[in-house]
Amino acid sequence: MTARILELGSGLRCAVADNAGPMTLDGTRTYLVGEREAVLLDPGPAEGLEARLDGLASGREVTAVALTHAHPDHAAGASGAARRTGAPVAASPATLERTGLDGRRLDDGDVLAVDGGASGLTALATPGHADDHLCFWWPAERAVFTGDLVLGSGSAMVGHPDGHMGRYLASLERLRGLAPDRLYPGHGDPVETADDRLAGYLRHRREREAQVRRAVEEGAASVGEVRRRVYGELPEGLDRAAEASIRAHLEHLRERGIDLPELEDGADGGLDLH
């Protein structure tokens, strides 16, 4: 088995996992940052891990296996990657707890050295897609590894209860404040117009929230009815994801003091947000 490996420039390689789908685009992206002592970022699913590591890490010492968050399409391969490379897992305390992994606790502002400290990745607490989410700022290249906060195309999932819309919007604003040149998402191609993408994400969420509010004010009595008015008919699975997103928007509206009636709300079926 071979892996799809992308050379993205000096000191950066990427492997694309074979887990393409509506929520994962062309597959989860695993990054190797560094020419000599490198950080492996989001090892991805356990399936196919060996091939991805063979393609990425040849000739390079991996000093940390870093995670953006605990969702299994990003983190399931972490323990195997740590065993294979001998490098510790590094993640937010909440991610370590959710995955049951031991490793280095990364707090906001902590730095993972790359190439002996010649450059580094700074952990940024960026909750919203999930409460344990980190992005990684690469100041040497003015780039951000965005995990699931921003995707290469389309919009990212923010689904209640793990996702939180207010924190998500604040995390997007935080990235804009860094004025990055480029974004490296956990799914999809690099984003070369970073500020345009971040501004577009903020605009999209505000427009979607206005649609949700309007649907409720016009009489939608259930989350499912709001979803049909806002999104139309969707395939099974995507309809549940849309309803989880609607719940996050409704919570955000109520947190800001906007009085909305309670809606009938069916179970979300244990939606896996990847």
TORKEPA-761962 format. One record per residue (C-alpha): residue number from 0; z, x, y. Coordinates in steps of 0.1 Angstrom, whole numbers, plus 5000, padded with zeros to 4 digits. Layout:
BEGIN
+-----+------+------+------+
!   n !   zz !   xx !   yy !
+-----+------+------+------+
! NUM !    Z !    X !    Y !
...
+-----+------+------+------+
% end
This chain:
BEGIN
+-----+------+------+------+
!   n !   zz !   xx !   yy !
+-----+------+------+------+
!   0 ! 5000 ! 5000 ! 5000 !
!   1 ! 4991 ! 5013 ! 5034 !
!   2 ! 5003 ! 5002 ! 5068 !
!   3 ! 4984 ! 4996 ! 5100 !
!   4 ! 4994 ! 5025 ! 5124 !
!   5 ! 4986 ! 5026 ! 5161 !
!   6 ! 4987 ! 5057 ! 5182 !
!   7 ! 4998 ! 5044 ! 5216 !
!   8 ! 5000 ! 5077 ! 5235 !
!   9 ! 5019 ! 5110 ! 5236 !
!  10 ! 5052 ! 5105 ! 5218 !
!  11 ! 5046 ! 5069 ! 5207 !
!  12 ! 5034 ! 5054 ! 5174 !
!  13 ! 5035 ! 5018 ! 5162 !
!  14 ! 5033 ! 5002 ! 5128 !
!  15 ! 5024 ! 4965 ! 5124 !
!  16 ! 5041 ! 4947 ! 5095 !
!  17 ! 5022 ! 4924 ! 5072 !
!  18 ! 5040 ! 4892 ! 5083 !
!  19 ! 5016 ! 4875 ! 5107 !
!  20 ! 5023 ! 4839 ! 5116 !
!  21 ! 5026 ! 4814 ! 5144 !
!  22 ! 5060 ! 4829 ! 5154 !
!  23 ! 5052 ! 4865 ! 5148 !
!  24 ! 5016 ! 4868 ! 5160 !
!  25 ! 4998 ! 4896 ! 5142 !
!  26 ! 5031 ! 4909 ! 5127 !
!  27 ! 5063 ! 4926 ! 5138 !
!  28 ! 5058 ! 4959 ! 5155 !
!  29 ! 5079 ! 4989 ! 5146 !
!  30 ! 5079 ! 5018 ! 5172 !
!  31 ! 5086 ! 5054 ! 5168 !
!  32 ! 5094 ! 5070 ! 5201 !
!  33 ! 5094 ! 5108 ! 5203 !
!  34 ! 5074 ! 5138 ! 5193 !
!  35 ! 5101 ! 5157 ! 5174 !
!  36 ! 5135 ! 5139 ! 5173 !
!  37 ! 5125 ! 5103 ! 5175 !
!  38 ! 5140 ! 5068 ! 5176 !
!  39 ! 5127 ! 5043 ! 5151 !
!  40 ! 5128 ! 5009 ! 5169 !
!  41 ! 5129 ! 4976 ! 5149 !
!  42 ! 5121 ! 4987 ! 5114 !
!  43 ! 5109 ! 4951 ! 5106 !
!  44 ! 5110 ! 4933 ! 5073 !
!  45 ! 5121 ! 4950 ! 5041 !
!  46 ! 5087 ! 4943 ! 5025 !
!  47 ! 5063 ! 4971 ! 5032 !
!  48 ! 5089 ! 4993 ! 5049 !
!  49 ! 5081 ! 5024 ! 5029 !
!  50 ! 5044 ! 5023 ! 5039 !
!  51 ! 5053 ! 5018 ! 5075 !
!  52 ! 5077 ! 5048 ! 5074 !
!  53 ! 5051 ! 5069 ! 5057 !
!  54 ! 5027 ! 5062 ! 5084 !
!  55 ! 5050 ! 5066 ! 5113 !
!  56 ! 5076 ! 5093 ! 5106 !
!  57 ! 5055 ! 5121 ! 5090 !
!  58 ! 5065 ! 5154 ! 5106 !
!  59 ! 5092 ! 5138 ! 5129 !
!  60 ! 5130 ! 5137 ! 5126 !
!  61 ! 5143 ! 5102 ! 5130 !
!  62 ! 5177 ! 5104 ! 5148 !
!  63 ! 5184 ! 5066 ! 5152 !
!  64 ! 5172 ! 5033 ! 5137 !
!  65 ! 5176 ! 5010 ! 5168 !
!  66 ! 5175 ! 4972 ! 5167 !
!  67 ! 5167 ! 4948 ! 5195 !
!  68 ! 5184 ! 4919 ! 5176 !
!  69 ! 5194 ! 4906 ! 5142 !
!  70 ! 5165 ! 4883 ! 5133 !
!  71 ! 5153 ! 4895 ! 5099 !
!  72 ! 5116 ! 4900 ! 5109 !
!  73 ! 5130 ! 4928 ! 5131 !
!  74 ! 5161 ! 4940 ! 5113 !
!  75 ! 5159 ! 4933 ! 5075 !
!  76 ! 5145 ! 4968 ! 5069 !
!  77 ! 5173 ! 4986 ! 5089 !
!  78 ! 5195 ! 4996 ! 5060 !
!  79 ! 5165 ! 5009 ! 5040 !
!  80 ! 5152 ! 5028 ! 5070 !
!  81 ! 5186 ! 5043 ! 5075 !
!  82 ! 5188 ! 5054 ! 5039 !
!  83 ! 5153 ! 5068 ! 5040 !
!  84 ! 5156 ! 5088 ! 5072 !
!  85 ! 5193 ! 5096 ! 5071 !
!  86 ! 5197 ! 5083 ! 5107 !
!  87 ! 5223 ! 5058 ! 5118 !
!  88 ! 5216 ! 5022 ! 5128 !
!  89 ! 5221 ! 5017 ! 5165 !
!  90 ! 5225 ! 4981 ! 5179 !
!  91 ! 5246 ! 4958 ! 5200 !
!  92 ! 5280 ! 4950 ! 5185 !
!  93 ! 5269 ! 4915 ! 5179 !
!  94 ! 5238 ! 4926 ! 5160 !
!  95 ! 5258 ! 4949 ! 5138 !
!  96 ! 5282 ! 4920 ! 5130 !
!  97 ! 5254 ! 4895 ! 5123 !
!  98 ! 5236 ! 4919 ! 5100 !
!  99 ! 5267 ! 4933 ! 5084 !
! 100 ! 5256 ! 4968 ! 5091 !
! 101 ! 5276 ! 4998 ! 5101 !
! 102 ! 5263 ! 5020 ! 5129 !
! 103 ! 5265 ! 5030 ! 5165 !
! 104 ! 5275 ! 5003 ! 5189 !
! 105 ! 5252 ! 5001 ! 5218 !
! 106 ! 5266 ! 4987 ! 5250 !
! 107 ! 5246 ! 4979 ! 5281 !
! 108 ! 5234 ! 5012 ! 5297 !
! 109 ! 5240 ! 5034 ! 5266 !
! 110 ! 5212 ! 5060 ! 5260 !
! 111 ! 5195 ! 5070 ! 5228 !
! 112 ! 5182 ! 5106 ! 5232 !
! 113 ! 5146 ! 5114 ! 5224 !
! 114 ! 5133 ! 5149 ! 5217 !
! 115 ! 5166 ! 5166 ! 5223 !
! 116 ! 5174 ! 5147 ! 5255 !
! 117 ! 5141 ! 5155 ! 5272 !
! 118 ! 5138 ! 5117 ! 5276 !
! 119 ! 5156 ! 5087 ! 5263 !
! 120 ! 5158 ! 5050 ! 5257 !
! 121 ! 5184 ! 5030 ! 5277 !
! 122 ! 5198 ! 4999 ! 5260 !
! 123 ! 5197 ! 4968 ! 5282 !
! 124 ! 5217 ! 4937 ! 5274 !
! 125 ! 5190 ! 4910 ! 5276 !
! 126 ! 5203 ! 4878 ! 5260 !
! 127 ! 5183 ! 4846 ! 5259 !
! 128 ! 5160 ! 4847 ! 5229 !
! 129 ! 5192 ! 4854 ! 5211 !
! 130 ! 5227 ! 4863 ! 5224 !
! 131 ! 5227 ! 4897 ! 5207 !
! 132 ! 5193 ! 4908 ! 5221 !
! 133 ! 5187 ! 4942 ! 5236 !
! 134 ! 5156 ! 4956 ! 5253 !
! 135 ! 5151 ! 4994 ! 5256 !
! 136 ! 5140 ! 5010 ! 5289 !
! 137 ! 5119 ! 5042 ! 5286 !
! 138 ! 5121 ! 5056 ! 5322 !
! 139 ! 5100 ! 5086 ! 5314 !
! 140 ! 5070 ! 5062 ! 5309 !
! 141 ! 5083 ! 5034 ! 5330 !
! 142 ! 5080 ! 5011 ! 5300 !
! 143 ! 5102 ! 4986 ! 5283 !
! 144 ! 5104 ! 4977 ! 5246 !
! 145 ! 5110 ! 4940 ! 5249 !
! 146 ! 5117 ! 4928 ! 5213 !
! 147 ! 5113 ! 4891 ! 5214 !
! 148 ! 5121 ! 4886 ! 5251 !
! 149 ! 5084 ! 4890 ! 5260 !
! 150 ! 5055 ! 4889 ! 5235 !
! 151 ! 5020 ! 4904 ! 5237 !
! 152 ! 5005 ! 4869 ! 5241 !
! 153 ! 5018 ! 4834 ! 5244 !
! 154 ! 5055 ! 4825 ! 5251 !
! 155 ! 5086 ! 4837 ! 5235 !
! 156 ! 5109 ! 4814 ! 5215 !
! 157 ! 5142 ! 4803 ! 5233 !
! 158 ! 5157 ! 4778 ! 5209 !
! 159 ! 5191 ! 4761 ! 5211 !
! 160 ! 5218 ! 4770 ! 5199 !
! 161 ! 5211 ! 4807 ! 5195 !
! 162 ! 5188 ! 4809 ! 5225 !
! 163 ! 5201 ! 4802 ! 5260 !
! 164 ! 5176 ! 4794 ! 5288 !
! 165 ! 5198 ! 4805 ! 5317 !
! 166 ! 5205 ! 4839 ! 5302 !
! 167 ! 5168 ! 4842 ! 5292 !
! 168 ! 5156 ! 4837 ! 5327 !
! 169 ! 5182 ! 4861 ! 5340 !
! 170 ! 5170 ! 4887 ! 5315 !
! 171 ! 5134 ! 4883 ! 5326 !
! 172 ! 5145 ! 4888 ! 5362 !
! 173 ! 5164 ! 4919 ! 5352 !
! 174 ! 5133 ! 4935 ! 5337 !
! 175 ! 5113 ! 4926 ! 5368 !
! 176 ! 5139 ! 4945 ! 5389 !
! 177 ! 5131 ! 4977 ! 5370 !
! 178 ! 5094 ! 4974 ! 5381 !
! 179 ! 5080 ! 4987 ! 5347 !
! 180 ! 5044 ! 4996 ! 5344 !
! 181 ! 5041 ! 4986 ! 5307 !
! 182 ! 5058 ! 4964 ! 5281 !
! 183 ! 5058 ! 4971 ! 5244 !
! 184 ! 5066 ! 4938 ! 5227 !
! 185 ! 5080 ! 4931 ! 5192 !
! 186 ! 5049 ! 4911 ! 5185 !
! 187 ! 5014 ! 4915 ! 5199 !
! 188 ! 4996 ! 4942 ! 5219 !
! 189 ! 5012 ! 4962 ! 5248 !
! 190 ! 5012 ! 4945 ! 5282 !
! 191 ! 4996 ! 4967 ! 5308 !
! 192 ! 5003 ! 4944 ! 5338 !
! 193 ! 5041 ! 4941 ! 5333 !
! 194 ! 5050 ! 4923 ! 5365 !
! 195 ! 5023 ! 4897 ! 5361 !
! 196 ! 5035 ! 4889 ! 5326 !
! 197 ! 5071 ! 4887 ! 5336 !
! 198 ! 5063 ! 4865 ! 5366 !
! 199 ! 5041 ! 4843 ! 5344 !
! 200 ! 5069 ! 4839 ! 5319 !
! 201 ! 5093 ! 4828 ! 5346 !
! 202 ! 5067 ! 4804 ! 5360 !
! 203 ! 5060 ! 4789 ! 5326 !
! 204 ! 5096 ! 4782 ! 5319 !
! 205 ! 5102 ! 4765 ! 5352 !
! 206 ! 5071 ! 4744 ! 5347 !
! 207 ! 5082 ! 4735 ! 5311 !
! 208 ! 5116 ! 4725 ! 5323 !
! 209 ! 5101 ! 4703 ! 5350 !
! 210 ! 5080 ! 4686 ! 5322 !
! 211 ! 5111 ! 4681 ! 5301 !
! 212 ! 5131 ! 4666 ! 5329 !
! 213 ! 5103 ! 4643 ! 5339 !
! 214 ! 5100 ! 4630 ! 5303 !
! 215 ! 5137 ! 4622 ! 5302 !
! 216 ! 5137 ! 4605 ! 5336 !
! 217 ! 5106 ! 4584 ! 5326 !
! 218 ! 5125 ! 4570 ! 5296 !
! 219 ! 5122 ! 4593 ! 5266 !
! 220 ! 5152 ! 4584 ! 5244 !
! 221 ! 5151 ! 4613 ! 5218 !
! 222 ! 5144 ! 4650 ! 5216 !
! 223 ! 5114 ! 4641 ! 5194 !
! 224 ! 5100 ! 4617 ! 5220 !
! 225 ! 5103 ! 4644 ! 5247 !
! 226 ! 5085 ! 4668 ! 5224 !
! 227 ! 5057 ! 4644 ! 5219 !
! 228 ! 5053 ! 4637 ! 5256 !
! 229 ! 5055 ! 4674 ! 5265 !
! 230 ! 5037 ! 4691 ! 5236 !
! 231 ! 5018 ! 4663 ! 5219 !
! 232 ! 5016 ! 4664 ! 5181 !
! 233 ! 5023 ! 4698 ! 5165 !
! 234 ! 5022 ! 4711 ! 5129 !
! 235 ! 5054 ! 4710 ! 5109 !
! 236 ! 5076 ! 4740 ! 5118 !
! 237 ! 5062 ! 4743 ! 5153 !
! 238 ! 5074 ! 4708 ! 5161 !
! 239 ! 5110 ! 4720 ! 5151 !
! 240 ! 5106 ! 4751 ! 5172 !
! 241 ! 5094 ! 4730 ! 5202 !
! 242 ! 5124 ! 4707 ! 5198 !
! 243 ! 5148 ! 4737 ! 5197 !
! 244 ! 5132 ! 4749 ! 5230 !
! 245 ! 5136 ! 4714 ! 5245 !
! 246 ! 5173 ! 4714 ! 5236 !
! 247 ! 5177 ! 4748 ! 5254 !
! 248 ! 5160 ! 4734 ! 5285 !
! 249 ! 5182 ! 4703 ! 5285 !
! 250 ! 5213 ! 4724 ! 5282 !
! 251 ! 5201 ! 4745 ! 5311 !
! 252 ! 5195 ! 4714 ! 5333 !
! 253 ! 5230 ! 4701 ! 5326 !
! 254 ! 5246 ! 4734 ! 5332 !
! 255 ! 5232 ! 4733 ! 5367 !
! 256 ! 5247 ! 4699 ! 5373 !
! 257 ! 5216 ! 4678 ! 5368 !
! 258 ! 5227 ! 4644 ! 5354 !
! 259 ! 5206 ! 4634 ! 5324 !
! 260 ! 5213 ! 4608 ! 5297 !
! 261 ! 5222 ! 4619 ! 5262 !
! 262 ! 5193 ! 4618 ! 5238 !
! 263 ! 5191 ! 4609 ! 5202 !
! 264 ! 5189 ! 4643 ! 5184 !
! 265 ! 5180 ! 4648 ! 5148 !
! 266 ! 5190 ! 4679 ! 5128 !
! 267 ! 5167 ! 4709 ! 5134 !
! 268 ! 5166 ! 4717 ! 5097 !
! 269 ! 5181 ! 4752 ! 5101 !
! 270 ! 5152 ! 4765 ! 5121 !
! 271 ! 5147 ! 4803 ! 5116 !
! 272 ! 5136 ! 4817 ! 5149 !
! 273 ! 5122 ! 4845 ! 5130 !
+-----+------+------+------+
% end
